[in-house]
Amino acid sequence: MTSAKAEQKRHGRGKTAAAEPYDRELEAFLPEKRWREWMMRVEAVLFASSEPVPREVLTRVVGRDCSVDLLIDDINAELDLRPYEIIRVAGGWQHRTKSRFGDTIKTSQVSTRGQGSALSELESLVLMTIAYFQPVTRAGLSKIIGKEVSRDTIAALRGTGFLAAGPRSPTPGAPYTYVTTRHFLSAFGLETLRDLPDIEALEDAGLLSREVIDNGPVVVSQHDDNDID
């Protein structure tokens, strides 16, 4: 084969292999079929994703004038008799098993998506305290909880993906503060931190003192937290 013919064949193969532009608008479809296709596209993305999917991602696969909220309402209506649903969580949507089947799944002992190690009682308390009082330093946590919070406890929580370093504290030594992550919201089924239970319920349960609720986190002095975690 001559070089000219080889070049022509190469160009031809490139044109054939080139992907067609993604058709979001589906203008060739009848309205009902177009809506059905958009529903399936949204559900496919949500089903495939391991994390909550924000609105801007879903709008990449549907038309300009398409309402993502109405699409998800229609998908959930069809899932009404199924054991799973699409929920709003961590600033996006996620495909999840309905909570009432939690005991069923636990009894089955199957390995689930995103399954991780259970938190200890102290780790749960530290995580809860950070969720309510973030950003907060390690020494601030120790004062709120009433016992020393070690670097190992913080490291274990960071390993779960529930916790991240926040801004440096303005106190002497500029220690790190800690904040919860989007993964924390997703794991606990929260859309935003505003969905956390009322803090007074924690006081009634004896998990936080009235002094902490009234006054907020204790200000850390130079001698309390001059280390950098």
VEXTOR-764922 format. One line per field, with one value per residue: x, y, z of N, C-alpha, C in turn; residue number from 1. Coordinates in steps of 0.001 Angstrom, whole numbers, plus 500000, padded with zeros to 6 digits. Layout:
BEGIN
n_X	c(X;...)
n_Y	c(Y;...)
n_Z	c(Z;...)
ca_X	c(X;...)
ca_Y	c(Y;...)
ca_Z	c(Z;...)
c_X	c(X;...)
c_Y	c(Y;...)
c_Z	c(Z;...)
seq	c(NUM;...)
END
This chain:
BEGIN
n_X	c(500856;500558;502054;500330;497803;497726;497704;495271;493544;494032;493057;490381;489644;489903;487812;485621;485898;485607;483891;480415;478872;477627;474230;472244;469813;467948;466125;464990;463345;460048;458094;457346;458972;461442;461547;461511;463957;465731;465193;466209;468886;469705;469209;470995;473500;473428;473220;475642;477529;479688;479536;477551;475822;476142;473936;474994;476488;474597;473168;474758;473995;471405;468781;468782;466457;465432;464115;465892;465039;462307;462623;463894;461902;459990;461406;461691;459016;458465;460079;458801;457720;459941;463011;464833;465878;466152;467939;468318;471364;474327;474635;473922;472528;471826;471778;470237;469698;466555;466024;464551;465222;467573;468110;467624;469662;471874;471513;471902;474629;476178;478786;478877;478622;480981;481392;482823;485157;483757;483150;484776;483471;484582;485648;483281;482098;483963;483806;481134;481237;482997;481442;479406;480766;482704;484991;487389;489993;492297;492894;490765;488675;489272;488702;485963;484871;485893;487925;491170;491894;493490;496215;496150;493452;492354;493730;492676;490012;490376;491285;488967;487781;485900;486749;488669;491512;491059;491048;493955;494110;493624;494901;497860;500681;499268;497599;496229;492813;489845;487486;484359;483706;482442;482008;481357;478784;477447;477713;476217;473749;472982;471956;472958;474937;473033;471095;471751;470891;468980;470917;470200;469005;471168;472237;470218;470582;472882;475291;476553;477463;475466;476883;478675;476871;475644;477807;479491;482454;485332;487746;491007;494005;497446;498997;497453;497225;499641;500757;501318;499262)
n_Y	c(498812;502218;505178;507356;506164;504752;506835;507977;505923;505815;508293;507962;505884;507183;509044;507371;506202;508323;509756;510365;513549;514017;513575;515516;516808;515304;515768;514448;512567;511582;513460;511918;509641;510887;511957;509583;508459;510356;509940;507328;507774;509463;507783;505717;506978;507644;505113;503993;505553;505859;507805;510606;512387;515539;518218;519621;517703;515818;517380;517329;515212;515477;517388;520990;522258;520539;519358;518316;517689;516977;514761;512965;512740;511330;508978;507968;507549;505359;503571;503011;500588;499087;497931;499979;503438;506890;509299;512583;513793;514998;517278;516360;513656;510204;506718;504423;501683;501293;502482;500858;498300;497825;496104;493664;493470;493573;491201;489363;489451;490206;491701;495128;498037;500584;499804;499986;499952;499619;502375;503162;503759;506130;507290;507744;509645;511745;512350;513179;515450;517104;517477;519158;521372;522304;524568;522882;522502;519857;519959;521559;519771;517867;519309;519827;517230;516156;514398;513226;513599;511740;511872;509550;508844;510924;510441;507941;508604;510335;508487;507133;508829;510582;512874;515902;518129;521408;525036;526723;527324;530520;530767;530859;529185;528180;525740;522895;522852;520793;519404;518097;516021;515884;513228;512317;513471;512038;509352;509372;510031;512744;515851;518445;520015;521203;519351;517804;516257;518075;519890;519976;517580;515921;516846;516106;513402;513162;513455;515824;518687;521171;523537;523551;523647;526136;527941;527232;525900;525561;528133;527676;527822;529031;527138;524960;523877;523819;522262;520825;518955)
n_Z	c(500000;499132;500577;500457;500182;502544;504359;503731;504462;507151;507989;507323;509046;511435;511325;511397;513852;515542;518249;518425;519084;522384;522873;524562;524464;523002;520887;518765;519834;520871;523252;525626;525449;525460;528066;529534;528756;529820;532546;532863;532288;534396;536600;536003;536292;539029;540170;539449;540734;543564;545416;546635;544069;542713;541592;539350;538048;537197;535398;533204;531641;530843;529220;528572;529458;531284;534348;537010;539584;539220;537587;539366;541286;539793;539273;541888;542464;540886;542174;544473;545379;545615;547248;547443;547014;545888;547524;548975;549825;551435;549781;547278;545289;546033;545322;547312;549629;551222;554534;556260;555655;556848;559097;557914;555986;557685;559123;557097;556736;554562;552576;552220;550014;550596;553167;556360;559149;562419;564609;567701;571042;572086;569730;568319;569987;569832;567096;566897;568522;567103;564826;565789;566877;565168;563446;565508;567911;568908;571661;572446;571956;573922;576240;575962;575917;578224;578654;577645;574228;571971;569553;568091;568084;566584;564185;563505;562959;560816;559028;558353;556644;557529;558690;558499;558272;559444;559295;560641;564150;565709;568113;570282;568878;566799;566362;564523;563494;563397;561104;559867;556952;553537;553042;555566;555886;553884;554769;557103;556250;555898;554551;554919;557540;559072;559403;561540;564696;567187;569470;572140;572630;572853;575210;577001;576867;578224;576934;576320;578256;580007;580322;578179;576053;576504;576431;574346;572650;574714;575022;573903;575687;575600;576898;576758;574188;572309;570495;567209;565276)
ca_X	c(500000;501355;501930;499145;496627;497768;497293;493837;492848;494183;492113;489034;489409;489746;486472;484656;486037;485338;482627;479372;478607;476613;472934;471508;468470;467084;465025;464359;462449;458761;458249;457278;460162;462573;461551;461890;465397;466404;465078;467141;470257;469960;469285;472230;474622;473318;473483;477059;478396;479885;479351;476411;476054;475541;473074;475742;476918;473424;472754;475590;473447;470020;468603;468868;465185;464959;464175;466470;464184;461127;463072;464141;460582;459361;462150;461324;457635;458544;460803;458009;457530;461250;463706;465813;465342;467147;467775;469121;472359;475650;474619;473629;471602;472482;470938;470463;468691;465694;466524;463817;465825;468888;468256;467669;471010;472797;471326;472467;476088;476854;479662;478153;479425;481364;481440;484089;485265;482893;483849;484716;482617;485288;485712;481943;481887;484820;483248;479913;481618;483530;480322;478648;481570;483777;486300;487800;491319;492336;492777;489385;487870;489524;487989;484523;484518;486277;489017;492183;491690;494848;496476;495740;492006;492157;494234;491724;488847;490784;491380;487630;487306;484883;487373;489765;492091;490443;491992;494751;493512;494326;495554;499319;501104;498461;497317;495200;491445;489308;486130;483831;483807;481243;481821;480637;477373;476928;477650;475192;472480;472658;472167;473874;475111;471793;470247;472142;469861;469045;471966;469610;468746;472416;472356;469277;471159;474087;476491;477202;477018;474757;477877;479174;475783;475420;478983;480262;483732;486225;488875;492231;495099;498752;499532;496550;497359;500658;501341;500777;498947)
ca_Y	c(500000;503442;506014;508202;505353;504441;508049;508133;504914;506203;509394;507416;505124;508161;509621;506354;505930;509524;509656;511339;514455;513473;514214;515741;517350;514225;516431;513523;511694;512096;513958;510874;508805;511720;512014;508253;508308;511186;509238;506198;508297;509928;506617;504985;507700;507508;503714;503698;506371;505439;508994;511432;513079;516877;518625;520015;516494;515239;518217;517021;514115;515753;518594;522300;522626;519390;519512;517153;517362;516254;513444;512114;512454;510281;507740;507469;507054;504010;502721;502967;499197;498433;498124;501049;504750;507936;510270;513803;513670;515609;518216;515700;512533;508899;505530;503685;500775;501944;502258;499808;497004;497773;494891;492530;493413;493235;489779;488567;489504;490432;492864;496192;499118;501602;499257;500269;499490;500307;503321;502913;504715;507412;507844;508254;510861;512785;512727;513940;516757;517895;517837;520267;522524;522579;523925;522788;521891;518624;520320;521997;518550;517262;520088;519629;515850;515886;513422;513476;513071;511498;511971;508280;508902;511809;509748;506882;509232;510819;507311;506752;509818;511428;514024;516543;519286;522684;526154;526821;528118;531786;530725;530692;527902;527912;524310;522554;522533;519657;519573;516909;516036;515524;511786;512199;513732;510926;508132;509487;510374;514149;516712;519466;519938;521663;518180;517135;516346;519226;519684;519780;516147;515331;517212;515256;512053;513199;513395;517121;519393;522426;524608;523550;524079;527565;528767;526801;525281;526296;528734;526974;528724;528695;525945;523827;523250;524456;521275;520815;517550)
ca_Z	c(500000;499071;501772;500301;500485;503978;505064;503509;505254;508535;508214;507262;510255;512511;511250;511801;515274;516328;518982;518107;520211;523292;522629;525806;524241;522489;520184;517817;520577;521307;524628;526658;525337;525864;529533;530005;528530;530819;533828;532883;532340;535755;537495;535693;536905;540478;540522;539232;541574;544961;546244;546207;542805;542768;540482;538160;537345;536534;534276;532037;530848;530465;528434;529228;530083;532051;535794;537684;540740;538766;537128;540527;541865;538990;539504;543218;542397;540328;543130;545702;545804;545586;548530;547365;546659;545682;548600;548933;550880;551223;548665;546006;545396;546040;545231;548558;550162;552199;555891;556972;555348;557487;559895;556986;555405;558771;559421;555998;556899;553287;552518;551528;549465;551547;554514;557036;560521;563368;565473;569133;571743;572145;568377;567993;570763;569259;565798;567157;569069;565989;563945;566367;567297;564206;563576;566907;568077;569693;573076;572625;572063;575233;577256;575791;576244;579605;578699;576622;572875;571489;568110;567471;567856;565432;562994;563154;562338;559490;558169;557882;555669;558143;559326;557767;558955;559130;559360;561861;565205;565951;569419;570181;568354;565595;566160;563556;563899;562648;560576;559194;555498;552761;553241;556837;555602;553097;555571;558129;555623;556123;553392;555422;558997;559704;559641;562781;565746;568082;570454;573454;572786;573324;576619;577731;576905;579030;576093;576412;579445;579801;580203;576805;575171;576700;576183;573181;572953;575589;574325;574255;576037;575044;577532;576520;572857;571494;569577;565844;564980)
c_X	c(500894;501121;500683;497880;496559;497292;495793;493046;492879;493185;490674;488675;489181;488358;485421;484668;485671;483959;481663;479193;477475;475316;472165;470049;467472;465875;464316;463356;461100;458874;458264;458518;461403;462677;461999;463385;466189;466344;466095;468585;470614;470105;470557;473436;474604;473657;474977;477973;478480;479680;478110;476768;475381;474769;473862;476254;475752;472982;473621;474942;471986;469930;468613;467605;464613;465133;464702;465582;462959;461486;463235;462834;459916;460077;461760;459893;457613;459250;460013;457851;458831;461987;464766;465156;466491;466902;468683;470086;473657;475694;474366;472583;472383;471438;471241;469334;467858;466079;465801;464352;467212;469106;468347;469072;472029;472724;471956;473984;476834;477767;478971;479107;479727;481433;482805;484070;484328;483732;483733;483807;483276;485355;484365;481681;482706;484246;481991;480254;482173;482402;479580;479476;482686;483807;486778;489146;491219;492200;491374;488444;488019;488765;486484;484098;484854;487309;489955;491798;493068;494976;496039;494245;491687;492589;493268;490497;489179;490883;490046;487133;486253;485437;488491;490299;491382;491477;492790;494021;494295;495027;497058;499704;500370;498206;496260;493832;490980;487854;485673;483849;482451;480946;481093;479139;476737;476720;476528;473864;472025;472871;473139;474017;473877;470846;470679;471028;470063;470033;471406;469261;469993;472631;471437;469807;472445;475376;477258;476628;476289;475742;478414;478111;475578;476578;479776;481593;484582;487384;490159;493329;496398;499266;498671;496848;498384;501380;500696;500551;499200)
c_Y	c(501240;504263;506884;507436;505016;505634;508251;507157;505274;507311;508882;506668;506073;508760;508630;506168;507129;509424;510740;512268;513897;514272;514342;516105;516311;514774;515520;512597;512384;512479;512871;510000;509584;511751;510677;508029;509140;510526;508109;506665;508734;508746;505826;505640;507517;506090;503401;504422;505840;506596;509757;512255;514453;517204;518918;518822;515888;516072;517996;515989;514330;517105;519878;522637;521516;519643;518241;516723;516558;514871;512496;511794;511312;508939;507143;506940;505625;503037;502505;501549;498397;498711;499216;502322;505702;508997;511472;513752;514354;516508;517597;514623;511228;507789;504671;502714;501513;501524;501114;498415;496860;496506;493647;492365;493026;491752;488896;488471;489650;491648;493926;497240;500151;501113;499524;499740;500303;501230;502879;503958;506094;508068;508429;509570;512019;513270;513573;515351;517655;518357;519067;521520;522889;524047;523964;522069;520612;518916;520833;520814;517919;517993;519876;518250;515510;514802;513692;512825;512953;511738;510699;508267;509780;511115;508657;507462;509793;509653;506834;507674;510747;512777;514568;517696;520542;523791;526108;527701;529410;531826;530526;529276;527491;526427;524109;522494;521370;519901;518254;517105;515762;514033;511510;512410;512555;509689;508166;510003;511796;514948;517833;519265;520441;520506;517379;517251;517584;518943;519472;518314;515434;515649;516347;513833;512001;513165;514712;517879;520678;523583;524694;524066;525591;528419;528391;526219;526181;526858;528094;527967;528238;527386;524719;523136;524008;523462;521390;519363;517241)
c_Z	c(500000;500318;501689;500663;501980;504793;504950;504368;506730;508887;508234;508517;511439;512521;511730;513302;516136;516982;518523;519304;521071;523161;523945;525545;523747;521732;519190;518501;520794;522787;525702;526638;525771;527389;530123;529851;529548;532199;533926;532951;533762;536714;537252;536354;538416;540930;540423;540208;543001;545927;545779;544975;542846;541500;539207;537367;536579;535336;533038;531120;530467;529777;529249;530007;530959;533547;536439;538852;540319;538242;538306;541249;541124;539160;540850;543245;541858;541271;544415;546242;545755;546906;548506;546856;546364;546747;548378;550101;550464;549988;547308;546211;545361;546024;546454;548868;551203;553613;556599;556672;555980;558283;559019;556417;556466;559102;558352;556056;555567;553408;551680;550991;550534;552980;555140;558450;561421;564242;566924;569778;571800;570769;567965;568708;570207;567927;565973;567635;567972;565077;564471;566590;566327;563764;565021;566975;568899;571187;573387;572765;573437;576328;577170;576289;577693;579752;577532;575293;572236;569995;567398;567178;566655;564137;562541;562461;560961;558516;557642;556778;556237;558592;558451;558600;558489;559172;560656;562883;565390;567307;569248;569776;567099;565364;565080;564236;563021;562273;559975;557679;554836;552906;554558;556609;554872;553950;556593;557578;555837;554842;553746;556928;559740;560016;560863;563813;566610;569201;571863;573696;573277;574792;577474;577873;577712;578239;576092;577603;579082;579625;578782;575850;575270;576205;574948;573602;573838;574772;574821;574542;575449;575611;577272;575212;572034;570601;568218;565474;563526)
seq	c(1;2;3;4;5;6;7;8;9;10;11;12;13;14;15;16;17;18;19;20;21;22;23;24;25;26;27;28;29;30;31;32;33;34;35;36;37;38;39;40;41;42;43;44;45;46;47;48;49;50;51;52;53;54;55;56;57;58;59;60;61;62;63;64;65;66;67;68;69;70;71;72;73;74;75;76;77;78;79;80;81;82;83;84;85;86;87;88;89;90;91;92;93;94;95;96;97;98;99;100;101;102;103;104;105;106;107;108;109;110;111;112;113;114;115;116;117;118;119;120;121;122;123;124;125;126;127;128;129;130;131;132;133;134;135;136;137;138;139;140;141;142;143;144;145;146;147;148;149;150;151;152;153;154;155;156;157;158;159;160;161;162;163;164;165;166;167;168;169;170;171;172;173;174;175;176;177;178;179;180;181;182;183;184;185;186;187;188;189;190;191;192;193;194;195;196;197;198;199;200;201;202;203;204;205;206;207;208;209;210;211;212;213;214;215;216;217;218;219;220;221;222;223;224;225;226;227;228;229)
END
